[in-house]
């Protein structure tokens, strides 16, 4: 039984979500403030976190950032009234896996939770062969990535994106395909949601590398194509 941590300061909403999650067969831990949520995350080691943004003590953005310093794997779904694209991109840039805007239906919430909890995709990735291209090495069985022999820390979603792209060099993936294969349901938001994740991944693996790996194909999507940086130096 998966354990969900619900960090929400609105008591009525918190209790409503807790009731529906328990009815759906999940274990539930709740917290009413950001500080309580951070402590609960460390003590309870939940399988997924539902995180409000406008929280007392520590807001959801900061809490997400703090969690990601020690835990790259736990899925984080931000559930908030802040629905602007800038807020969503900020959440994703701090390590959130998904972003659900209030008000929402319990049916949609449960669908998002189940999709993010699907570890079958991660386990399938871990069974695939080691990928070695350029100075990049991806070991799915160990969930490990190195660039020029230096370890690179990725979130689960970033790792899934990398393995998908690197396993099909030269293929062009549009954003809807990436969304479906990595998040497990049809499109997670605007195209900038995918762009944000790809940008973070590209920054992490290319900043210390001698290669450019992920290329934007204008109007189509993204392509994994190793290209030595010095080839374009002047």
Helices and strands as residue ranges (DSSP letters): E 3-7, H 11-23, E 27-31, H 34-44, E 48-51, H 60-70, E 75-80, H 85-93, E 98-101, H 106-117, H 120-126, E 131-133, E 136-139, E 144-147, E 150-151, H 156-166, E 172-173, H 175-183, H 191-206, E 211-217, E 221-228, G 229-232
